[in-house]
Amino acid sequence: MATIKWEMNHLPKSEQNNLAIMSVEEAKKARAFHQSFPQYTETPLTSLPELAKFWGLGSVFVKDESYRFGLNAFKVLGGAYSMVKYVAQQLGKDVLELPYDVLTSKELQAQLGDVTFFTATDGNHGRGVAWAARQLGQKAVVFMPKGTTQSRLEHIQREGATVTIEELNYDDCVRKAVAEAAKVNNGVVVQDTAWEGYEEVPSWIMQGYGTMALEAGEQLAKAEILPTHIFVQAGVGSLAGAVTGYFRNLYKEAKVQPKIVVVEAQAADCLYQGAVAGDGKPRMVGGDLQTIMAGLACGEPNTISWEILRNHADVFVSAPDWVAQWGMRISAAPLKGDTSIISGESGAAPLGTVAAIMTCPDYKELKETLGLNETSQVLCFSTEGDTDPIRYKDIVWYGK
């Protein structure tokens, strides 16, 4: 069985150009926009006290994004926010002048004209972009990588987008989206990965994710908890960079900063590879990127997030598929007294990583290095529910 790999962050620090993107003020602005949607409700921060006791931890909290906007995943936060930021820029307005009722009005659509939003996705991001485009009365074109399941495609089709599964991996689908957008009048790429020359939209997407981080921080404060450890998953790293940046800003005056553990799918562990290389330069992973963690199957890092993570993450973890499977089953069938969480393949990777560290002798060194013990207050992010219902049942019900 493949083993978890991990690397402490010994990367040389950079000038910290991007930390301000995820300031508390920017997250509040994003949350104010999201709150204007009639579908908005704060997603649960679920406490698992019995599991914490079983593992010998002080507490375990899971931010459960399966409730987000009825779309079963957090991704819509970034897609929708980046799209309103684009509209605001085009119309010379502040984003706070464009709440949901204004943004979706016929008057604004007439002002804006026809826009086509292009994106590549493993599922959740594309569904969020398609949903937001439909709210705006605009078109969305979505490219999905080979190996994508039919149910993920159908979820996006139901939002009215033009969607295809390509004989390409995720990163090549991104390149296709960029090329196709260039052929269309008012074609706009909405992608959460950044590269030189394409950094504005990804930074807006990250700020949109700040709503989730801000909610979690407020919910922890209400419970009078200061987290000692934050486990967050990474594909291109936009979410991990957003969460890391937000909590570093939120707790900048704290005497002890929470340790941040970034968890990737082993088939696409570009951030981990960058940490191993140790020179501060990002690394890329090619090939088919085959993993059940579809949302994490990205081999080329977001350059903005990489800069935040190289300065502020503590540990980079490369997790085999069994880690996510374990996290899914623990979430679905918790100890008596704890709340069940429907956590999909990419969503369950952080909790599965904590399970392995706390119960497998092979990872005793990592447990000791992180200082995980009975005083630890652990926060995990479950970024999706059963976004692929068939695969979810296969893993959780049938043990596949």
N, C-alpha and C positions, 0 to 999 in steps of 0.2 A: 504494500500500500504506500502511495506517495506520502511524503511527510511535509509538514509545515516548515517553511524556511523563514528566517527572519534576520533583519539587519538593523542594528542601532544606527541612529542618525549621527554620522561623523562628518557630514558634508560641510564644506567651507561656506560660511555665511555670505549672503549677497547684500545689496544696499537696501533691501526691504521696500522696493518700489510699489508693491501691490497690496500690502497689508491694509492700507486705508480703503481699498475697494470694499472690504467687508467690515467697515466701521459699524458701530451700534446704530448710528444715525441713518446710515444707508439701509440697514435691515429694517428699521422702523418705517422708512419711506416705502419699502417694498411691501411690508405687512399692511400698511394703510391702503395700498392699492388692492391687495388681495382681499382685504376685509370688505371692499365695496362690491364684491361678487355676491349674488344671492346664495351661491353654493358654499360660501365660506363658513367653515366651523374649525375651531382649533382641534387638531388631532390629539389623541390621547398620549400621555406619557405614562406608560404602564409600569407599575412597581411589581417586582417579583420577589417578595421577601422570603418565601420558602426556598426558592432556588438559591438566593444569596446565602441563606443559612447552610444549605446543603453543600455549596461550594466553599464555604468559609470566607465569605465576603460580607462587608457591612451592608451594602445594598446593591441591587441591580435594577436599573431603569431602562425601558425600551421605548423609544419614540416610534409610535405605530402609524406609518403613513398609508396604511391600507384604506383609511377613511378619507383621503384627500380629494375633495371636489367630486366624489363619486367615481373617480377614475382609478382608484386602487393603487396609486403610486404618487410619489412626491414630484415627479419631473415637471408636471404642468406649472409648478411655481416658477421655474426658470424660463420655460418657453413663453408663458403668458407675459411675464414681466419684461422680457427682452423685446417682445413684440410691441408692448405699449411704449417702451422707451424709444423704439424706432419711430413709431407714430408721432410721439411727442417731438422728437428731433425734426421730423419732416414738417411738422406744423408750427414749429417754433414755440412750443408750449412746455411747461413743466409737467412731469408725469402725474403730479397730484391734481392737476387740472383735468385729468382724464380718468375719472372713476368709471366703473362698469357701465352705468347708464348713459354716460356721454360717449364712451368708447364704442358702444354698440348702436349708437343712434344713426339714423339714415342721413342726418345732416353731416356728421363727421365722415361717414363713408363716402359721401359725395365730395367732400373736401379733399379726402385722401386719394380718391381714385382707386383703380384696380391694382392690387398687389398680389404677387404669388410668392408664398413662403416655401422655401426648399429646405429639406433636412435629410440626414441619414440617421438611422436609429436601429437599435436592437429590439425596440418595442415601446417602452414607456415614454421616452422623450418624443418620439414621433406621434404618439397618441395625444400627448399634451399639446404639441404644436398644431395638430389637426383640429383638436377641440377648440383651441384659442382662435385659430383662423376662422372656424365656423361661427364663433361668437362675433367676430369682427365683420362677417359677411365677405371674407376673402378666401382665396384658394390656397391649398397646401399640396405639395408634391413630396412624397416620402419614398426614399430608397432603403431597403432592408438587406442585410448581408445573407449570404448562403447559410443554410442551416436554420434559418428563422422558421418557427412553427406557423402553421396556417392560422391558429387561433390568434396569435399576435397580429398577423396581417389583417384579420377580419375585424379586430378591435379598432384598428385605425381606419379601415374602410367605412365602418359605421359612423365615423365622425365626418364623412364626406370628402376625404382626401383621395387623391390619386396615389396609389401605393403599389410598388412592385418589389419582389424578392430578386436580387441580382446574384450572379455568379461571381461575387466579390466578397472580400472580408469587410469588416466595418470601416476601417480606415480608407479603403479604396472607394467605398460608398460615399464617404465624406467628399472625396475628390470628385466623384461623379456629380454630387449635389452642387458643388461649386461651379463645375463646368456647365451644367444645365441651366443654373440660375443666370449665368452670364449671357445666355441666348435669348432671354425673355425680358421684355420691358417691365421695369419694376420687379425684377426677380430678387428676392432677399434670402440670403442663407441664414438660417437660425440653427447654429451648431454650438454645442457646449465645449468643444475642443478649440484651443487657440493656437495660432502659429503667427510667425512674423507677418504683419500686415493685416491680420484678422484677429483683433483682440478686444474691440469695443463690445460686440454682441456677446461673446463669451463672458466678459466681465459683468454685463447686465444679467445674464443667466445666473451667474454665481450670486449676484445680489438678490435675485428672486429666491434662490435657495435659502437666503438669510432668514426668510419668514419662518421656516421650519426650525432653524437654530435658535432664533429669538424666542419662539414659543417654548422650546425645550428649556432654555435658560430661565424664563419666567416661571415655568412649571416647577423646576428644581428649586428656585428661590422660595416659592410658596411652600414647598415641602421642607424648607430650611436645609437644603443639601447643597454643598459645594462639591462638584464631582472631582474625584482624584484621578480618574481614568476615563477617556473617551475613545471608544472604538468606532471607526467609521470606514465604510467601504469606498473603493476607488475603481473607476474605469479609466477615463482620461484624467481623472483627478479633480474635476470641477467641484463636485460635492465635497470631497475631502478637503480641498483648499478653502471652500466657502465655510465649512464647519470649523476648520482649524483657525482660519482668519477671524471669524466672528468670536469664538471663545477666547482667543488670545487678546482681542480688543476688550471683550466684556470683563475679563478677569485680570486686566493689566495691572491693577493695584493689589491683587491678591498676593499674600506672602508666598504661597506655594501654587504654582501653576499646575493644572491637570496634565497628566501625561497623555499624549495623543498617539494612538496606534492606528495606522492606515492598513487596511486589509484589501488585498487584490486577489483576483483569480489567478492561480498559478500559470494558466495557459496564456495570460496576457499581463504579466507582472512588470510592466515597464518602469513603474516608480521604484519598485524593489530593486530592479536591475540598475537603475540610476544610483540608488543608495549603496549597492555593492561596489559599483565602479568608483564611487567616492570622490570624483573630481568636480562635482557640482553641475556637470552637463547632463541634460536629459538623455535617456536611452529609449530605443524603440524595439518592439517585439513584433516580428512578422509572422506569416503563415496563416492558417485557417482560424487560429484562436478558439479552438473547440473547448467549450466549457458549458456546464449547465447554467452558470451565472451569466446569462445572456447580456444583462445590463452592464456587466464589468468586462465584456470581451472587447477591449479596446487596447491597441498596442502602441499608440502614440500619445504622449502626455500633453495636456493643456499647459502651455508655457507659463501662463499667469499663475496657475495653481502650483506648478512645480516650484516656482520661486517662493511662494508662501510655505509650501511643505518642506523644502530644503532648509528653511530658516526655523520652522516651528514644530514640525512633527518630531516625535521621539523615536518611534520604531516603525519600520516597514515590514509587513507580513505578506508572504506569498502562500496562499491557501489552496490546497487541492479541493476538488468538488465534494469530497466526503465531509468537509468542514461545513459547507453550506447545507448539505443534506441533514447533518446532525442538528444544526441550528433550527432548521425547519421543523424537525420532529419535536425538539424540546419546546419550541414555541407553541406548537399545536397541542401538545399533551403535557402541560406543566404539572408540577407537584400540586397536590391537593391544597386548595386555598389560594393559589395563584391564578391569574387571569390568562386564558388562552389567547394567543396572537396568531393570526394567519399571516405568515411571513414567507414570501417567495424566495426563489433561489438566490437572487442578488441581495435581497433584504436580510436574509438570515446569516450571511457570512460573518458579521461582527459577533453575534451571540454564539455562533458555532466556534469561533476562535477563542472566546472566553471559556467555553466548555472544555476545549482541548487543553488550554493552558492550565486550567484549574484541576483537571482530572487525569491527565496523561503524564506519566513520569518522564517521557521523552522531552517534555517542555518545561521541566522544573527550572532550568536555568533562565528561561524567559520569564517565568513566574517570579523568580527572585529578582531578576534585573528590573522588572516593572514594579516590584514591591507590592504585589497583589496579596492582600491578607484581610483579616477580619475588620480592619478599619477602612478598607477601600470602598469608595462610592463610585460605582461603575455606570456609565451611560453608553448605551448602544443605539444605533439607528437602524430601524427596519424600514427600508425605503420603498417596499412594495408588498402587496398582498399576493393573492394567487392570480397574477396577471397572465399566467399560462395555466388555466385550470386543469387541463389533462395531465401536464407534466407534474403539477403540484400533487394531484391524487396519486400518480404513479410513485412519487417519492415518499409521500407521507403515509398513504394508505397501503400501498403494495410493496414498499421497500425496494423499489428499483433504483 
